[in-house]
Structures are given as structure tokens and as C-alpha cells.
Amino acid sequence: MQPQRGSSSADGAGPAWMVMGKGAGPSVAAAARILAALIYLFPAVSLQCKILKCNSEFWSSTSASGSEMDFCIALRAYNTCVRRTARTCRGDLAYHSAQHGIEDLMGQHNCSKDGPTSQPSQTRRGSQDPLPPPDSQERSDGPEICHYERSFPRHSAPPNYTHCGFFGDPHLRTFSDDFQTCKVEGAWPLIHNKYLSVQVTNVPVLPGSATTATNKITIIFKNFQECVDQKMYHAETDELPAAFADGSKNGGDRHGANTLRIVEKQPGQHVEIHARYIGTTIVVRQVGRYLTFAIRMPEEVVNSQEEKDDHGLYLCRDGCPLSQRIDLSSAKDGRGSAGEGGPPSRGFTYQSAMAACKVRLPVEDLYFHSCVFDLITSGDVSFTMAAYYALEDVKMLHSDKSKYHIFERSWPVSSSVPGKPLARALCFVNFLAVVLWIQYCSLHL
């Protein structure tokens, strides 16, 4: 059980934190020993959530010096270390006991929460070489809990990252690497979880056409502990701002605000949003008259759900509904512009679209075929660049190099007849089965 402040034990001695009262006048070493004893009471939990390592570092840093200034510096470093374990230790008694202990010690020793966490002249024991200076990004960006990657224990497996892209007429690459072409006219949710919501609005590319493209993107970053305030980013055709809706470029006034920031790569054409507190990077572009969207996000964040979530449809996670999907091969016979009986576009034949897309997309993957589809159905050559940049964003954001290109299984590269090699393979399997059956009969009859 967690020690109760103000209670006494059976032998008359107060609990650990009572010893640290103002009247006791504890030494720095005594304080460190009491913290050590508290953590060692819970060895199984400590090993599980790595908080024992924080305790040992605090002990070693305070055992060599007894000054109040050094103790406060060590205590702040200990506090940072404990916060780094928040994701793996949340709910563990040792973690919460350490948090309460740190609060008590800071108050009793008049230590401020803000300040240095290491001595400028600190050296490694047994060496005259100075330690590396503290991470300047860490100082400016706030607590460790506001850095997703740093919240994992050292030497642990890195988090699994996923990617979703939305571009063109429009084409969707889901977090599970499914590739779809969709109608989805109007407003549709791309992503919705505990930390982030993204909605796109799509309009017809041509009057009477079922193929659409994105002209609005709205992204909402939700409040997150001491890291960021809620922020909204909204982009429309010919309005790709380099700031959030309130004019700010970071997460607000909190200590970890800089872990959410906007970077303008190319004015009016390319913006990146880095949300390091959730390990997420978002790329928004305007290509031609329409917008494209790409995101890199950890699986843990993708799968997080708010309480009372209605488990609705989110395109990046679930894909487009079957009723909203369009077959890429429909562009070959002129059905692509409306899916079913819509007016054909002018400007590109199948062969001329192939040639135009080949310039930027030499690999005949689904990005190439989406480019061909878009040119035939819209006649807008800018869709070539939309497909090109979508693939470039994959190369920047996707964690698995072998999955940059996606190929349709029933639509082999350089084949004008979808499914033909598959049919040949099935025929060969049937032929082989007949041969084996004949051999079996000849041996057993």
C-alpha cells in the first residue's frame, strides 16, 4: 500500500515521507536512501516499468554531493526520468509513489520544477571528459512525456509506425496498406482517435462525374496533458496556411508546446505538421487545384479510442465503403469519369496517359495506374504530380522500404488484360492435378 502521510507505524516511527519533514532536517543522502527504499519495496513492478533505473540514477547523482542546489538538480532529473516512464508505468504503485515522493521533496527543499537537470561542468566519474550538454531541443520542448519516442525505455523495441495517404481523384492508401480509388463526395472522416481528428471534403472533378478530389482538409489536435492545447488546422484550395486557425505555429502556451509545430516547406504548396508528443508527422500539399494528405503515425496512436467512441467509419483505418469504390481499370474503356455511364473526359487516351505518367512514375505500380486513371477521367495533367508527390511522401513517411510500391495482384505490371497470368497459372495447376491423378491410377489399379 502507498504510505499515508501523517500516520505512524506500530513501533512509533513515522512513514518514509514523514522523516523528510521540516523539523527532521534530513541530509541529501538520507533523502536518496528513503527514495531508494520506497522503490525497492516493489521490485517486480520496478523491473516491469523500468522505474528502478530512474531511482538508481538519482541515488548515484546525490551520493557524491550534499548541497541543496545539487540535490534540486538531481531531483529535477529524477522527475524527468520518471515522467519518461509514464506510458509503461501508468497505474503501477511504484510509479505513483515516486511521483508523490518527488513532489514532497521539491516542496521540502524549495526546489523549483523548472531549471537545469545537470551541472554545466559535470564530468564522468573516472574521466576528465565533460558529459555531452543537455539536449537543447529537450529544454525548449518541455517534459519527456511530450516526446513520444523518448517515453519508451532504453533498449526497448521501437514503436511500429503506419502510413496513410489521400490524393488525386481521390485514391486512398490505408494504414494497413490497402489501396483504393473512391467517390466519397462531400465531407468524410479520415482519422479519429484520442489525440487527433482529420476530415476531408471532396468535390466532383467534372460536372456529372463520380470521381472527386479534395478541396478542404481540417485537422484537430486535441488537448494533451501538459504538452499542447487543442489546435485546429484548416486548409482549402488556394489557402494553405503556415499556421493554426488561431494564428499560432505551435501547441500554445504550455511547457511542451513546441512538440507540436508547423513548418512551411514551400509557400502555398507544401506544409508539414510535426506532432512529436504523439510521434506523428503530417504532410499537406496543394497540387494543381486540389489538396493531398499524408501521415505517419504510431500504431498505438492509430488504435487509441476515446471513451464512448461510436466506432464509426474512418477512411484511413477502414477504407472506403464498397458502394463508394471505383475500379481503376474502368478508365481503359471510358467508364472512369463517372464509374457508370458518366460523360467521358477529353484530352488523354489510355496510351497517351500511360506515356505522360511514365515520365514521373517509371514503376507501373498502383500510383502509376492511379495517375493514368486521373488523366483519362479529368484531363488535368496536374494529377500526374499529385501521384508523384504521394509516392514521394510514402518514401519519406513509410517505415518499410519494401512496401513503398503497391501492385494490384489481379492487375500485373505491363499487362493490358487484367488477370491473364492468373488464368494461365490456374490452367497449369489443373493440368498438373490431372497428370498426378493419372500417375496415381496407373500405380494402384
N, C-alpha and C positions, 0 to 999 in steps of 0.2 A: 504494500500500500504506500501511497505517497505520504511523506511526513506531513503532519498537521502543524502549522505554525501556532505557537503558544501553548502546545500540550507538553506534557512531561512524561518521561518513561518511568517504569516501575522502580528503578534504582535512584530516582531523583534527578538524574541528568537530563537536560533538555535535548530535543532532537537536533540533528545536524545544523539546521539553519539558525536555531536559537543561539548556538555558540557564537555565531557571527554578529550578534547584536552589538550596539554601540558601546555598551558597558564592558564587553568582553575584551575589546582591543586586540583582535587576532592578528597574528603575523600573516604575511602573504603566503608563506609556506604552509601554515596551518589551513588557510583557506583552500589552497590547492589540494591538500590531503583530504579535506572534508568532501570536496567535489569528487575526488577520486573514489573515496569510499562509497559515495552515493551511486556512482555509475557501476562500480564493481558489484553492487548488490544485485544487479540484473545482467549477468554475463551472457545469457542466451540471447536476450533482446539486443544487447550491445553488439554482439557478433553479427546479428542479423542485419541491423541497420547501420553498422559502421560508426556508431557514435563513440565507441571506445577509443577510436583513433583520435577523435577531437579531444577527448579527455587527456590522452597521453601527451598530445602536443601541448596542451595547456599546462600540464604538470611540468614538462621539461622546460618550458619557457619561463616559468615562475620560480623554479627551484634555484636558479642561479642569481636572482636579484630580489631584494626585499623592498624596493622603493614603490611608493604609491603610483607614480607615473608609469613605471614599467608594468605594474600589476594591471592598470587600466588598459594599457596597450594589449597585453596578453589576453585580458578578458574580452576585449572587442574582437580579437582574432578568434577566440573560442566561440563567441557568439556567431561570427560569420561561418565558422566551420559547422556549428550545429544547424544553422539555417540551411546550409548546403545539403544536409541530410533530410530535409523536410519531406521530400516526396517518398522516400523509402522508410522513414521512421514515424510518419504521422500516425497517431493512435497508439504508439508504444510508450509505456510508462517511463522508461529511462529518458526518452527524448523530452517529454513534458517536464519531468523532474529537473533535467538540465536547464530547460528554459526558465523555470521558476527560480532555480538557484542563481542563474546569471542575473536575473532582474534584482534579486535581493543583494547580490554582491555589488552590482553597479550603484545601487542606492546607498549602501553602507560605506562604500569607498568614494562616493561622489564622482563616479566615472560617467562621462558623457557617452551617449551611444555613437555620436559622430566623432571621428578623429582617426589618427593613424592606427594601423593594425600591426606595424612592425617598426623597429627602430631604424632610422636612416643609416646608422653606422653599424647595424647588426652584422655579425660575421658568423660563418660556420664554425662550429666547435672543432678545434684542432687545425684550423686553417686561417690564413690571413686574407683569403679572398672574400670580398664582400658578397652578401647574398644579392640576387637579382632584385632590382627595385620593384615595388608593388605594381601590379598591372594598372596602368593609367586608365584603361577602359573600365576596369572594375571600380576604381574610385569615382569616376564620373557617372557610371551607370547604376550604382546602387547595390543593394544587397545581393548575395549569391542566389537567393531564391528567385531573383529576377533574371537569372541566366539558366535557361533550360538545360543546356549541355553540362554546365558546371554543377548542377544539382545531383548528378549521378556520382556514386562513389568512384574513387580512382580505381583503375584496372577493371572496371565493370564493362560488360559488353555495350557498345554504342547503341543508341536508340535506332529503331527502324524508321526510315523516312519514306513517305509516299508522295506521289505527284499527281496533280490533276490539271488538265488544260482544256480551254474552251475557246474556239476560234472559228473563223470562216462562216460557213453557210447554215447553221454552225455545226462544228464537229467537236465531239466530247471525248476526252481521254480520262477515264475514271481513276480513282485511287487504286483500283485493282487491275489497271492496265487494259481494260476493255475499251475498244474504240468504236464509237457510234456516230452516225450522222442523224440529226434530229430536226423536227419542225419547231417545237416549243415556242410558239409565238406568244408575246406578252411577257409578264414578269414570272420568273421561275427561281426557286432557291437552289444555289449551287452547293453551299456548305452551311451547316448549322450544328454547333456544339456548345460546350460550356464557355468557350473562350471567344468564339468568332462566328459571325454570320455573313454570308455573301449572297447577294441576289443580282441576277442579270435580267435585263429587259431586251427582247428581240423583236425586230420589225421585219416585214416582208422585204426581200431584196428587190423584187419587181412587183408591180400591181398584179394581183391574182395569183401570185406564186406561193407555194407552200414552203419554199426554202426561205429562211430568215437569217439575220445577222444581228449582232449585239450593238446597241447604241447607248446603253446605260449600264453601269456597274456600281453597286452600293455595297460597301464593306463596313461592318460594325465590329470594333474591338471592344469587348466587354471589360468592365472593372476587374482588376486582378490584384487582390491583396494590397501590399504597399508599393506595387510596381507601376501600374498605369491607371489613369482614369478612362472612362468609356470615351471612345473616339469613333467618329464616322468619317469615312472617305467616300466621296461620290464623284464619279466621272461620267461625262457624256461626250458624244461626238463633238469634236472641236473644242472641248473643255476638259483637258486632262491636268488638273491642278497638282501642284507640288506641295500641297498642304492639306490637312484635315479640314472638315467643314467649318470648324471654329477658327481657322487661320493658323493653328499651331502646326509644328513639324515634328513633335514628339508626343510622348504619352501624358503630358500635363505637368503638374507641379510636384508630383511625388518623387521620392528619392531614387526610384528606378525608372524614371520617365524616359531616359534615353535608350532603354531597351526596346522601345517602340519608336521608330523614326521613318521618315520618308526621304528618299534620295531621288532627285530628278536626274536621270541619265541623259535624256535628250528633250529639251523643252517642247511640250505639246505632243510628244510622241512616245516617250518611254519613261515610266516611273516605277521604282521599286520600293516596297514597304518591308522593312525588316522588323519582325516581332520576336526578338531574341528570348523574351521571357516565356514564349511557348515554342521556341525553336522553329519559327515559321518565316518563310520568305515568299512574297507575292510580287508578281510582275504584271503590270497593266500597260498595254500599248494601244496606240491608235494607228491602224494601218489602213490607208485609204479613208473611207467614210465610217469605218466600224472599229470596234474595240476588241482586243483579245485579252485573255486572262490565263495566268499560270501560277501554280502554287506548289511549294514544298512544305510538307507538314509531317510531324512525327505521328506514327500510328496511334500512340497513346492519346494524342490530342484529337485526332480524327474520330476516334471511337468514344470520346468522352461525351456524356449526355447530361443535360440539365435535369433536375428533379421535375417530375410530371411532364417530361418530354412526350409529345404525341407520336414519336417515331414516324414522322411524316417522310415524304419522298424528298431526297436531296440528290441532285443530279450527279455530283462528284462521287458520292458514295454508292448510289443505287442505279445510276444510269438513267436514260430516258425511258418513259413508258413505251411499251411496244407499239401503241397506237400513234406515237409521235416519231417513230423511226423511219428513215428513208434509206433505201438500198443504193449504195454508191454506184452500182452497175447500171442503175436506171438512166444515168447520163449518156450511156452508149447509144440507146435507142430513142433519145429525145424526150424521155419521161422525167428527167431530173428536175426541171424547173418547177413543176407542180406536183411531182410524185405520181399523180393520177390525172392525166388529161389536161394539165395546165399548159399555158402558152409557152412554146419553146423560145429560148433566148437567141440572140443573133451575135455574130462576131467570131465564134470559135466552133470548129468541128472537133470531133473526137481526136483526130490526128494532129490538128494544129494546137489543141490544148495540151496534148502529150508533149509536143515539141517545146511549147512555152514553159511548161513545168519542169522539163528535163534540165533546163538551164540552171535553176536554183536547187533542184531536188533530184540528183542523179540516181539515187537509190529508189527503186519502184516499190516503196512501202506504202502504208495507208496515208501518210502525209502527202506523198506524191499523188495518189489516187484521189484524195480529197481536193487537192489543187486542180486536178483535171475536172472533177465534178463541178467545182465552183466556177471555173472559167466557162464551161458549157452552159451552166444554168443561169449565170448572171451576165457574162460577157465583160466582167470587171477584172482587168488584169491585176489590180492591187491584191486580189485574193492569192496570187502567187506568192507575194511577200508575206501574207498572213500565215500561210502554211510553212514557209521557210522560217519565220521567226518563232512559230510554235515549236518546230523541231529544235531550233537553237536554244529555246527555253528548256526543253527536255534535257538537252545536253548539259545545261547549267544546273538544273534542279533535281534531276532524277539520280538516285543513288546507285542504280545498277546499269553499268555501261552496256551490258548485253541486251538491255530492253529499250534502248533508245529508239530503234526501229520496230514497228509492229507490222506484221504481214497477215493478211486475211488468208486463213487456211484454204478456203474454197475458191480463192482468187489468186492463183500463183503469179509470180512476177513474170512480165513479158508474155503473158498468155491472153489471147483475145477471146478465148472460150472458157469462162469460169467453170471449174470442176472437171475439166477434161483429164488431167493427170490422175485425179482421184478415181475417175471411172476406169482408166486403164489399170490402176492398181487393184481395184475390186475384181476386174476380169481376171487378172493374173492370180489373185488369191483363189477365185473359184476354179480356175484351171488346175492349180496346184492341188486343191482338195480332191478333184476328180482323179488325178493321177495317183495320189496316195490311196484312194479308195480302191482303185483297180489293182494296185500292188497288194493291198491287204487281202482282197478277194482271191487273188491268184495263189497266195500263200496258205490260206485257211480253208479253201473249198476243194 
